[in-house]
Amino acid sequence: MRPVVPRRVAAPSSHLPKGTQSCPRPCGPRRHNRATVSTPQCSNSASSWCSARSSPCSTPPSSTSASRPSAATSAAPWPRCSGSAPATCSPSRWSPRSAAGPRSRHDVRTDRVPLAGLPGWERDARTIHQVHGRYFDVVAASVEAGSREVAHWTQPLFRPRGEGIAAMLTRRIDGVPHLLAHARREGGLRETVELSPTVMCTPDNYAGLAAHDRPPFLDLALRADPSRIRYEALHSEEGGRFLDATSRYLLIDADERQAPLEEPTGYRWVTPGQLSRFIQHGHCVNVQARTLAACLAAAELGDHG
């Protein structure tokens, strides 16, 4: 999945090549499709990095950790609606205020640490990367663009190792469409927890791990019956921060055996209307879940002519 962006990682203007200036906006260009991108030498003085530590869990989120990823670190308890089935939840009971529970139980703190003190990561002339080639690289980029307010700048870009997946499981419960949302905790989130797709990760990071160490529903998403896939497309991630980052977006119809009404901890069946209410409030639903919610609305419209 798209990697978590550690904070305060930037190319200091004092170390830029002569004759260039830093981008006035930290994100750089929105897209690089009209820009020439090259990779100059990394500055030797770029000696600090950021790590995320999460409490009460002792293991940091897998995307920001150099150790083996753990699917359990992203799960956050989620308040249950009243009634015998998710379809009986009323909008007044299932509102953005419900997010206060998971958010109040978790905290993510970002600290600056020396790059040399970050286990499993190293730097060469052009990148900062994980020693086993996993997770992502930080690439030094020199950008030239003819249609921007600044014609030339340098910046770091995050290049994922492998194609990501963002999959949302769907079901009709009492005739009403539902999505299985995940209350996901990540380093770098402003509000600690956001609603995300059922599965959101880079599958290559979990290759070879036992089933209990893999994210819930990952194998279902990777091996979904084509007849149950309502939407499938390869999306490019935001180009101002990520380089060559693509993810496979999926909407998958599931049944009771594959995705029971009794969800795992950190997951909840929500209606499109309930998810829409969360989207109206900032920092409640991540961009991948918003994208898939829009795709589901289009699919439902197509199903009804």
C-alpha positions in Angstrom: 0.0 0.0 0.0 1.0 3.4 -0.2 3.8 3.9 2.5 3.3 6.1 5.5 5.2 9.4 5.0 7.5 10.1 8.0 7.4 13.7 9.0 10.0 16.4 8.6 11.9 14.7 5.7 13.0 17.4 3.3 15.9 18.4 1.2 17.5 21.4 3.0 17.8 24.4 0.7 21.4 24.9 1.9 22.4 21.6 0.3 20.7 22.1 -3.1 22.8 22.3 -6.3 23.9 25.8 -7.2 21.5 27.7 -9.4 18.4 25.9 -8.1 15.9 26.8 -5.3 13.7 24.7 -3.2 10.0 24.2 -4.1 7.9 26.9 -2.3 5.4 24.1 -1.4 6.7 21.1 0.4 4.7 18.7 -1.7 6.4 19.7 -4.9 4.4 19.2 -8.1 1.1 17.6 -8.1 2.1 15.4 -11.0 5.4 14.6 -12.8 3.9 13.7 -16.1 5.2 16.9 -17.6 8.4 17.1 -15.6 11.8 15.6 -16.1 12.9 13.8 -12.9 16.5 12.7 -12.2 18.2 11.5 -9.1 21.2 13.6 -7.9 23.6 12.8 -5.1 22.1 12.7 -1.7 23.5 15.3 0.7 25.8 13.8 3.3 24.4 16.1 5.9 20.9 14.6 5.6 21.6 12.6 8.7 18.3 12.5 10.5 15.1 10.5 9.9 11.8 10.1 11.7 10.3 7.1 13.4 6.8 6.7 14.7 6.1 5.1 18.1 2.6 4.2 19.0 1.1 3.5 22.4 -0.4 1.5 24.1 1.0 -1.0 21.6 4.7 -1.6 21.8 5.1 -2.4 18.1 5.1 0.6 15.7 2.9 0.5 12.6 4.5 -1.8 10.0 4.8 0.9 7.3 7.1 2.9 9.5 9.0 0.1 11.1 12.1 -1.6 9.9 11.1 -4.8 11.7 8.7 -7.5 10.4 5.3 -6.1 9.8 2.4 -7.1 12.1 -1.2 -7.0 11.0 -2.4 -6.5 14.5 -0.8 -3.0 14.9 -3.3 -1.3 12.6 -6.5 -2.6 14.3 -8.4 -0.2 16.5 -11.5 -1.2 18.6 -14.7 0.3 17.1 -17.9 1.1 18.9 -20.8 -1.2 18.0 -24.2 0.1 16.9 -27.4 -1.0 18.7 -29.6 -3.6 17.1 -29.1 -7.2 16.0 -27.5 -6.3 12.6 -25.5 -3.5 11.2 -28.4 -2.6 8.9 -30.4 -1.5 12.0 -27.9 1.2 13.0 -29.5 4.6 12.7 -27.5 7.6 11.4 -28.0 9.4 14.8 -26.2 6.6 16.6 -23.5 6.0 13.9 -21.9 9.4 13.4 -18.5 10.9 13.2 -18.6 11.2 17.0 -18.2 7.4 17.0 -14.6 7.8 16.0 -13.8 9.4 19.3 -13.6 5.9 20.9 -10.8 4.4 18.8 -8.9 7.7 18.6 -9.0 8.3 22.4 -7.5 4.8 22.9 -4.5 5.3 20.7 -1.7 7.9 20.3 1.0 8.2 17.7 4.1 10.3 18.4 6.8 11.2 15.9 10.4 11.7 17.0 13.5 12.7 15.2 16.2 10.1 15.4 19.6 9.8 13.7 19.5 7.8 10.5 22.4 5.8 11.7 20.3 4.7 14.7 17.4 3.4 12.7 17.8 -0.4 12.5 17.5 -2.0 9.1 17.8 1.2 7.1 20.8 2.6 5.2 21.7 5.4 2.8 23.6 5.3 -0.5 24.4 8.1 -2.9 20.9 8.4 -4.2 18.4 6.7 -1.8 17.5 5.9 1.8 16.3 2.3 1.7 15.5 -0.8 3.8 18.4 -3.2 3.8 16.3 -6.1 2.5 14.6 -4.1 -0.2 11.2 -3.9 1.5 8.6 -1.2 2.2 9.8 1.9 0.3 12.8 4.0 -0.8 13.3 7.7 -0.2 14.7 9.0 -3.5 16.5 12.3 -4.1 14.8 13.9 -7.1 15.7 16.9 -9.2 12.6 18.2 -11.0 12.3 20.5 -14.0 8.9 21.8 -15.0 8.0 24.4 -17.6 4.5 25.2 -16.4 5.2 25.8 -12.7 5.9 29.0 -10.7 9.4 27.5 -10.0 11.1 25.9 -13.0 13.6 23.7 -11.1 13.8 22.3 -7.5 15.0 19.2 -5.6 13.0 17.2 -3.1 12.7 13.7 -1.7 10.1 11.3 -3.1 8.8 8.1 -1.7 9.1 5.1 -4.0 7.1 2.0 -2.8 8.6 -1.5 -3.2 5.9 -3.3 -5.1 2.3 -2.6 -6.2 -0.2 -1.8 -3.5 -3.8 -3.0 -3.0 -6.8 -1.1 -1.7 -9.8 -3.4 -1.6 -13.2 -2.9 0.0 -15.5 -5.8 0.7 -19.2 -5.2 0.1 -22.4 -7.0 1.1 -26.1 -6.4 1.0 -27.5 -6.6 4.5 -31.3 -6.5 4.7 -31.2 -5.3 1.1 -29.0 -2.3 1.9 -25.4 -2.1 0.5 -22.7 -2.1 3.1 -18.9 -1.6 3.1 -16.5 -3.3 5.5 -14.5 -0.3 6.8 -11.3 -0.6 8.8 -10.5 1.9 11.6 -6.8 2.1 10.7 -4.0 3.6 12.8 -1.0 5.0 11.0 2.0 7.2 11.8 1.6 10.6 10.3 -2.2 10.8 10.5 -3.4 14.1 12.0 -6.2 12.3 14.1 -4.3 9.0 14.7 -7.2 6.8 13.3 -9.0 7.1 9.9 -11.5 4.8 8.2 -9.8 2.9 5.4 -10.6 0.2 2.9 -11.0 -3.4 4.2 -7.5 -4.2 2.9 -4.8 -1.6 2.3 -1.2 -2.6 2.1 1.7 -3.7 -0.2 1.2 -7.5 -0.4 4.9 -8.1 -1.1 5.7 -6.9 2.4 3.8 -9.9 3.8 5.0 -12.6 1.4 6.0 -15.7 3.2 4.4 -14.8 6.5 2.0 -17.1 8.4 -1.7 -16.4 8.0 -2.0 -14.9 11.5 0.7 -12.4 10.6 -1.0 -11.2 7.4 -3.6 -8.5 7.3 -7.2 -9.8 7.7 -8.9 -10.4 4.3 -5.7 -9.9 2.3 -5.8 -13.4 0.8 -9.5 -13.0 0.0 -8.7 -9.8 -1.9 -5.8 -11.3 -3.8 -7.7 -14.4 -4.8 -11.1 -13.0 -5.4 -13.4 -14.8 -7.8 -13.6 -12.5 -10.9 -17.3 -12.9 -10.9 -17.5 -11.2 -7.5 -15.3 -8.2 -8.5 -17.6 -5.2 -9.1 -14.8 -2.8 -9.7 -11.1 -3.2 -10.5 -8.6 -0.6 -11.7 -4.9 0.4 -11.3 -4.6 3.8 -9.8 -1.6 6.1 -9.7 -0.9 7.6 -6.3 -0.3 11.3 -5.7 2.7 12.4 -7.7 3.9 15.3 -5.5 5.2 12.9 -2.8 5.3 9.4 -4.4 7.4 8.1 -7.4 6.1 5.2 -9.5 3.5 4.4 -6.9 0.4 2.4 -8.1 -2.3 0.5 -6.3 -4.9 -2.0 -7.5 -8.3 -0.8 -6.3 -11.1 -3.4 -5.9 -14.7 -3.6 -4.8 -15.5 -7.3 -4.0 -18.8 -8.8 -3.1 -18.4 -11.1 -0.2 -20.7 -13.6 1.5 -21.2 -14.6 5.1 -18.5 -17.2 5.0 -15.9 -14.8 3.7 -16.9 -11.7 5.7 -19.3 -12.5 8.5 -21.6 -9.9 10.0 -19.6 -10.3 13.3 -16.5 -8.3 12.2 -13.0 -8.7 13.5 -11.8 -6.0 16.0 -11.2 -2.7 14.3 -13.7 -3.4 11.4 -17.3 -2.3 11.0 -20.0 -2.7 8.3 -21.2 0.7 7.3 -23.7 1.9 4.8 -22.6 4.3 2.0 -24.7 7.0 3.7 -22.9 6.5 7.0 -19.5 6.6 5.3 -20.6 9.8 3.5 -21.3 11.4 6.9 -17.8 10.7 8.0 -16.4 12.0 4.7 -18.1 15.4 5.4 -15.8 15.7 8.4 -12.1 16.2 7.8 -9.6 13.5 8.7 -12.2 10.8 9.2 -11.9 8.8 6.0 -8.7 8.3 4.0 -8.4 9.0 0.3 -8.4 5.3 -0.7 -11.8 4.7 1.1 -13.3 7.9 -0.4 -12.2 6.7 -3.9 -13.8 3.3 -3.4 -17.0 4.8 -2.0 -17.3 6.9 -5.1 -16.7 3.8 -7.3 -19.4 1.9 -5.4 -21.9 4.7 -5.9 -21.2 4.6 -9.7 -21.5 0.8 -9.6 -24.8 0.9 -7.8 -26.1 3.5 -10.3 -25.0 1.3 -13.2 -26.8 -1.7 -11.7 -30.1 0.3 -11.6 -29.8 1.5 -15.2 
